[in-house]
């Protein structure tokens, strides 16, 4: 641990002890007196560190002020990692003790009306600036409290931005933009941290003005720029275990809100069935994401999640619903060098027996991105009918 961090933590504890004893302390004079033979610049540095420990998030403050940091991950008091440009880096930052880390967590959750304790050791929340926070504490976290903060970007990426950073090619961006305008239903799949939500947000930018869009998220991250957007966010249960509103509840309610498009941040449970129903009853052109390792896996996982609704539908019926609901699957991944890239785009064609055929249209992994044979593509046929031709 940095010796100035150690000094700041010790001084903070002494200040707390004196305040609890009822003493009226001149904080600046106290810190200057206790800082010993430090230079004025070093004393100012220590004062700033004490202030961060007392009012902010302690040693995390400089990391959260760094615009290059996308995510902060605290694995117990002694390990703090960040993600920069898709790469994980261990920092030299640390908390002085597990108690100090828990105090920082309390300062994050208290304004949100949330808390963690031994009875409720897990918490998901959204900060005032839109950043997402996840907390796991002992006994579930064996090495000490774990805190993960995913930074919220005040400006979402456009498809042009994704082309510039190499996520997808210019021709693919043009194709996907045309698909959105033509009301092709798109499912973006990939692993954790692959950039699915970023791509979903960029795709949403192609939705024409004048359409009513309802977004549904577990924790609000999407930043749609259209004028007519209704944003819905799920609500966890209260401390008494009441008042929960799930993604499934919101999908069902959205159908009563006269949406032209439904954008679901991520499908992860039984709401998949309600979304399939919506997509098959006049809400084509909707967008969502899902965790999966390939377009074919994404469709199978969507079926599995729909079956979790427990309404007794046979698997064959759910499979047919999925095959007819989804038009296009975009598969994205984070590569070993930290870059995010669209690896494949596949269209979904319902077969005669209800079994979906997943036909790859585009391959973007390794070497030059390339289009597959597209003869007989239903999606391309729809685009041509809408007047689109590739440039």
Secondary structure per residue as TSV (DSSP state, phi and psi in degrees):
chain	resnum	aa	ss	phi	psi
A	1	X	-	360.0	140.7
A	2	X	-	-56.8	132.4
A	3	X	H	-60.4	-32.1
A	4	X	H	-69.8	-34.3
A	5	X	H	-64.9	-41.8
A	6	X	H	-61.2	-43.7
A	7	X	H	-64.6	-43.7
A	8	X	H	-62.7	-41.2
A	9	X	H	-65.1	-40.7
A	10	X	H	-66.4	-42.5
A	11	X	H	-64.4	-39.1
A	12	X	H	-61.6	-42.8
A	13	X	H	-63.2	-37.6
A	14	X	H	-67.4	-38.4
A	15	X	H	-62.6	-42.7
A	16	X	H	-62.2	-43.3
A	17	X	H	-62.1	-42.2
A	18	X	H	-70.3	-36.2
A	19	X	H	-65.7	-40.5
A	20	X	H	-66.5	-28.0
A	21	X	T	-80.1	0.1
A	22	X	T	86.3	12.1
A	23	X	-	-79.2	144.8
A	24	X	-	-93.2	105.8
A	25	X	-	-107.7	130.9
A	26	X	-	-81.4	103.3
A	27	X	H	-60.9	-45.6
A	28	X	H	-63.1	-45.5
A	29	X	H	-64.1	-39.9
A	30	X	H	-61.5	-46.9
A	31	X	H	-66.2	-41.2
A	32	X	H	-64.1	-38.2
A	33	X	H	-70.3	-38.7
A	34	X	H	-80.3	-19.3
A	35	X	T	-73.2	-8.8
A	36	X	-	71.7	-142.3
A	37	X	S	-88.7	40.6
A	38	X	-	-83.3	156.6
A	39	X	-	-72.3	167.2
A	40	X	H	-60.9	-40.4
A	41	X	H	-64.1	-40.1
A	42	X	H	-68.5	-37.8
A	43	X	H	-64.2	-40.1
A	44	X	H	-63.0	-38.7
A	45	X	H	-63.5	-44.4
A	46	X	H	-65.2	-41.1
A	47	X	H	-58.9	-43.5
A	48	X	H	-63.0	-37.7
A	49	X	H	-68.8	-39.0
A	50	X	H	-63.6	-41.9
A	51	X	H	-62.8	-39.5
A	52	X	H	-64.4	-40.7
A	53	X	H	-65.3	-35.2
A	54	X	H	-80.6	-37.2
A	55	X	H	-117.8	-23.8
A	56	X	S	-107.6	-139.4
A	57	X	-	-108.5	30.5
A	58	X	G	61.0	-133.8
A	59	X	G	-66.6	-9.7
A	60	X	G	-79.5	-17.5
A	61	X	H	-54.8	-47.7
A	62	X	H	-62.4	-34.3
A	63	X	H	-67.7	-41.8
A	64	X	H	-72.8	-18.6
A	65	X	H	-85.9	-10.0
A	66	X	-	-82.5	115.2
A	67	X	T	-66.1	-16.1
A	68	X	T	-83.0	-13.0
A	69	X	E	-86.1	123.4
A	70	X	E	-94.5	-30.5
A	71	X	E	-150.1	142.0
A	72	X	E	-116.9	129.6
A	73	X	E	-127.4	117.1
A	74	X	E	-107.6	116.5
A	75	X	E	-107.9	75.3
A	76	X	S	81.9	172.7
A	77	X	T	-66.2	-23.9
A	78	X	T	-97.3	-5.6
A	79	X	-	-129.4	120.8
A	80	X	E	-128.5	122.6
A	81	X	E	-115.2	155.9
A	82	X	E	-133.4	159.6
A	83	X	E	-111.6	124.2
A	84	X	E	-125.8	125.8
A	85	X	T	51.0	39.2
A	86	X	T	83.5	-2.4
A	87	X	E	-109.3	140.7
A	88	X	E	-87.0	135.1
A	89	X	E	-133.8	134.2
A	90	X	E	-84.1	132.1
A	91	X	-	-95.4	170.4
A	92	X	S	-87.9	7.4
A	93	X	-	-80.7	145.0
A	94	X	-	-155.7	156.9
A	95	X	-	-91.8	149.6
A	96	X	S	-67.6	-26.9
A	97	X	-	-163.3	168.2
A	98	X	H	-63.4	-35.2
A	99	X	H	-63.6	-40.6
A	100	X	H	-63.4	-40.4
A	101	X	H	-64.0	-42.7
A	102	X	H	-63.4	-35.5
A	103	X	H	-63.6	-40.8
A	104	X	H	-63.2	-41.3
A	105	X	H	-62.9	-41.5
A	106	X	H	-61.6	-39.1
A	107	X	H	-67.5	-28.4
A	108	X	H	-73.4	-45.9
A	109	X	H	-83.5	-31.1
A	110	X	H	-56.6	-46.5
A	111	X	T	-65.5	-17.4
A	112	X	T	-91.5	-1.2
A	113	X	T	71.6	25.4
A	114	X	-	-120.1	161.4
A	115	X	-	-156.0	162.9
A	116	X	-	-127.7	143.6
A	117	X	-	-154.7	-173.6
A	118	X	S	-63.2	-30.7
A	119	X	S	-76.7	-32.9
A	120	X	S	-129.2	79.3
A	121	X	-	-84.0	4.3
A	122	X	E	-120.2	145.1
A	123	X	E	-155.1	133.8
A	124	X	E	-116.7	136.8
A	125	X	E	-155.6	167.6
A	126	X	E	-120.2	129.2
A	127	X	-	-77.2	168.3
A	128	X	T	-60.4	-30.3
A	129	X	T	-86.3	3.4
A	130	X	S	96.4	-10.2
A	131	X	-	-66.5	148.7
A	132	X	E	-98.4	140.6
A	133	X	E	-129.7	138.3
A	134	X	E	-128.2	136.1
A	135	X	E	-129.0	135.1
A	136	X	E	-133.6	126.2
A	137	X	-	-120.2	165.7
A	138	X	T	-58.2	147.1
A	139	X	T	-86.4	-2.9
A	140	X	T	-73.0	-39.8
A	141	X	S	-91.0	111.1
A	142	X	T	-75.3	-26.9
A	143	X	T	-100.8	14.6
A	144	X	S	114.0	171.0
A	145	X	-	-56.5	139.6
A	146	X	E	-114.9	132.1
A	147	X	E	-130.2	127.8
A	148	X	E	-126.0	126.0
A	149	X	E	-121.6	116.7
A	150	X	E	-97.7	116.6
A	151	X	-	-65.9	143.1
A	152	X	-	-95.4	128.7
A	153	X	-	-93.0	120.7
A	154	X	S	-62.7	-19.1
A	155	X	S	-126.6	121.6
A	156	X	-	-74.3	160.4
A	157	X	-	-79.0	143.8
A	158	X	-	-94.9	171.1
A	159	X	H	-61.4	-34.7
A	160	X	H	-62.6	-38.6
A	161	X	H	-63.8	-40.4
A	162	X	H	-67.0	-33.6
A	163	X	H	-66.0	-43.7
A	164	X	H	-63.4	-35.6
A	165	X	T	-93.4	7.4
A	166	X	T	86.1	10.1
A	167	X	S	-67.6	-38.7
A	168	X	S	-148.2	165.8
A	169	X	-	-83.8	162.7
A	170	X	H	-63.3	-39.6
A	171	X	H	-66.9	-35.8
A	172	X	H	-69.9	-39.1
A	173	X	H	-60.8	-42.3
A	174	X	H	-62.9	-42.9
A	175	X	H	-63.9	-47.7
A	176	X	H	-65.9	-37.2
A	177	X	H	-62.1	-42.1
A	178	X	H	-64.8	-37.2
A	179	X	H	-62.0	-43.5
A	180	X	H	-63.1	-45.1
A	181	X	H	-63.1	-32.5
A	182	X	T	-86.4	9.9
A	183	X	T	63.5	39.4
A	184	X	-	-80.8	129.2
A	185	X	-	-78.4	126.0
A	186	X	E	-121.9	133.1
A	187	X	E	-114.6	121.2
A	188	X	E	-98.5	123.6
A	189	X	E	-122.6	162.4
A	190	X	E	161.3	-179.3
A	191	X	-	-87.2	178.6
A	192	X	T	-61.2	133.2
A	193	X	T	76.3	12.4
A	194	X	S	-83.4	-8.2
A	195	X	-	94.2	22.8
A	196	X	H	-60.4	-47.3
A	197	X	H	-65.8	-36.9
A	198	X	H	-61.2	-45.2
A	199	X	H	-66.9	-40.9
A	200	X	H	-58.5	-44.1
A	201	X	H	-63.5	-41.3
A	202	X	H	-64.6	-41.4
A	203	X	H	-62.8	-37.1
A	204	X	H	-62.8	-22.8
A	205	X	T	-64.4	-18.1
A	206	X	T	-87.8	-4.8
A	207	X	S	-66.1	128.3
A	208	X	-	-62.6	149.4
A	209	X	T	-64.3	151.8
A	210	X	T	95.9	-8.1
A	211	X	-	-94.4	145.9
A	212	X	-	-89.6	119.5
A	213	X	E	-113.8	130.4
A	214	X	E	-112.9	119.8
A	215	X	E	-101.7	141.8
A	216	X	E	-131.8	123.2
A	217	X	E	-141.4	153.8
A	218	X	S	-72.6	-43.8
A	219	X	S	-137.6	121.6
A	220	X	-	-61.6	120.7
A	221	X	-	-130.1	-27.3
A	222	X	-	-65.3	148.0
A	223	X	-	-132.8	66.7
A	224	X	-	-70.1	141.9
A	225	X	-	-103.4	-3.2
A	226	X	S	-67.6	162.0
A	227	X	S	-76.2	-37.8
A	228	X	S	-105.0	80.1
A	229	X	E	-125.5	130.1
A	230	X	E	-110.4	118.9
A	231	X	E	-102.3	125.0
A	232	X	E	-119.1	141.4
A	233	X	E	-133.0	133.8
A	234	X	-	-63.6	157.7
A	235	X	B	-126.5	127.7
A	236	X	-	-72.9	165.1
A	237	X	-	-65.9	155.1
A	238	X	-	-71.2	177.2
A	239	X	T	-60.8	-23.9
A	240	X	T	-89.9	2.9
A	241	X	S	83.3	18.2
A	242	X	-	-118.9	164.2
A	243	X	-	83.3	11.5
A	244	X	-	-67.2	137.3
A	245	X	B	-125.6	116.7
A	246	X	-	-92.4	167.8
A	247	X	H	-57.7	-38.6
A	248	X	H	-62.8	-41.8
A	249	X	H	-58.5	-42.1
A	250	X	H	-71.5	-37.3
A	251	X	H	-62.9	-44.7
A	252	X	H	-60.5	-44.3
A	253	X	H	-67.3	-34.6
A	254	X	H	-59.6	-31.2
A	255	X	T	-65.0	-19.6
A	256	X	T	-94.1	4.8
A	257	X	T	-106.4	12.2
A	258	X	T	54.8	53.2
A	259	X	-	-80.4	143.9
A	260	X	S	-83.7	-34.8
A	261	X	E	-136.5	143.9
A	262	X	E	-115.5	125.9
A	263	X	E	-116.6	112.8
A	264	X	E	-104.4	121.2
A	265	X	S	-54.5	-44.3
A	266	X	-	-159.6	132.4
A	267	X	-	-92.3	122.7
A	268	X	-	-139.8	3.8
A	269	X	S	-154.9	-151.2
A	270	X	T	-65.8	-14.7
A	271	X	H	-62.1	-14.2
A	272	X	H	-57.2	-38.8
A	273	X	H	-65.5	-45.4
A	274	X	H	-64.0	-35.6
A	275	X	H	-67.7	-40.9
A	276	X	H	-60.4	-42.0
A	277	X	H	-60.8	-44.5
A	278	X	H	-62.1	-43.4
A	279	X	H	-67.7	-26.7
A	280	X	T	-92.9	3.2
A	281	X	T	-130.0	44.9
A	282	X	T	99.8	12.7
A	283	X	-	-118.3	42.5
A	284	X	T	-62.3	154.7
A	285	X	T	89.3	7.7
A	286	X	-	-78.9	165.4
A	287	X	E	-133.5	145.3
A	288	X	E	-160.7	173.3
A	289	X	E	-127.4	164.1
A	290	X	E	-160.0	144.6
A	291	X	E	-77.5	120.7
A	292	X	-	-167.2	160.5
A	293	X	S	-99.1	-2.9
A	294	X	S	-166.9	164.5
A	295	X	H	-58.4	-41.8
A	296	X	H	-65.2	-42.0
A	297	X	H	-62.9	-35.9
A	298	X	H	-62.4	-42.5
A	299	X	H	-66.3	-41.4
A	300	X	H	-65.6	-38.9
A	301	X	H	-68.6	-36.3
A	302	X	H	-60.3	-41.5
A	303	X	H	-62.6	-45.0
A	304	X	H	-62.0	-43.4
A	305	X	H	-64.3	-39.1
A	306	X	H	-63.5	-36.3
A	307	X	H	-66.8	-22.8
A	308	X	T	-66.9	-13.4
A	309	X	T	-65.3	-21.4
A	310	X	-	66.8	33.6
A	311	X	S	-95.9	2.1
A	312	X	-	85.8	11.0
A	313	X	-	-69.3	138.5
A	314	X	-	-67.0	152.3
A	315	X	H	-57.8	-38.3
A	316	X	H	-60.1	-38.8
A	317	X	H	-68.1	-41.4
A	318	X	H	-65.8	-40.2
A	319	X	H	-61.3	-41.2
A	320	X	H	-67.8	-39.1
A	321	X	H	-59.6	-45.1
A	322	X	H	-65.0	-41.0
A	323	X	H	-64.3	-31.4
A	324	X	H	-92.0	-16.2
A	325	X	H	-86.3	-40.5
A	326	X	-	-98.2	130.5
A	327	X	-	-97.1	-38.3
A	328	X	E	-142.7	139.2
A	329	X	E	-120.5	125.9
A	330	X	E	-106.5	119.4
A	331	X	E	-103.2	125.1
A	332	X	E	-125.9	151.1
A	333	X	E	-146.5	158.5
A	334	X	E	-97.5	122.3
A	335	X	-	-82.5	166.3
A	336	X	T	-57.0	-27.5
A	337	X	T	-84.6	4.1
A	338	X	S	95.3	-11.8
A	339	X	-	-76.2	150.0
A	340	X	E	-101.1	138.9
A	341	X	E	-148.0	141.8
A	342	X	E	-76.1	117.1
A	343	X	E	-90.2	-30.7
A	344	X	E	-158.4	150.5
A	345	X	E	-129.3	129.1
A	346	X	E	-133.2	144.2
A	347	X	E	-97.3	155.4
A	348	X	E	-110.6	122.2
A	349	X	E	-118.3	123.5
A	350	X	E	-70.7	131.3
A	351	X	-	-86.5	173.2
A	352	X	T	-65.4	-32.0
A	353	X	T	-92.0	9.5
A	354	X	S	89.6	-14.8
A	355	X	-	-74.6	129.3
A	356	X	E	-77.3	142.2
A	357	X	E	-103.2	124.7
A	358	X	E	-102.9	109.3
A	359	X	E	-109.8	119.3
A	360	X	E	-74.0	130.9
A	361	X	E	-104.5	-26.0
A	362	X	E	-146.5	140.1
A	363	X	E	-129.8	125.3
A	364	X	-	-120.9	8.6
A	365	X	S	-94.2	125.1
A	366	X	S	75.4	128.8
A	367	X	S	66.7	-152.5
A	368	X	S	-82.9	131.6
A	369	X	-	-57.3	143.2
A	370	X	E	-142.3	148.7
A	371	X	E	-91.1	144.3
A	372	X	-	-86.4	173.8
A	373	X	-	-60.4	127.5
A	374	X	-	-114.8	13.8
A	375	X	T	-61.4	134.1
A	376	X	T	80.6	8.4
A	377	X	-	-71.4	122.8
A	378	X	H	-68.1	-37.2
A	379	X	H	-64.7	-46.7
A	380	X	H	-64.0	-34.7
A	381	X	H	-62.9	-40.5
A	382	X	H	-65.2	-38.0
A	383	X	H	-66.6	-40.2
A	384	X	H	-65.0	-39.6
A	385	X	H	-61.9	-31.1
A	386	X	T	-82.1	0.8
A	387	X	T	91.6	12.4
A	388	X	-	-92.1	139.5
A	389	X	-	-138.3	136.0
A	390	X	-	-62.9	143.0
A	391	X	-	-83.4	360.0
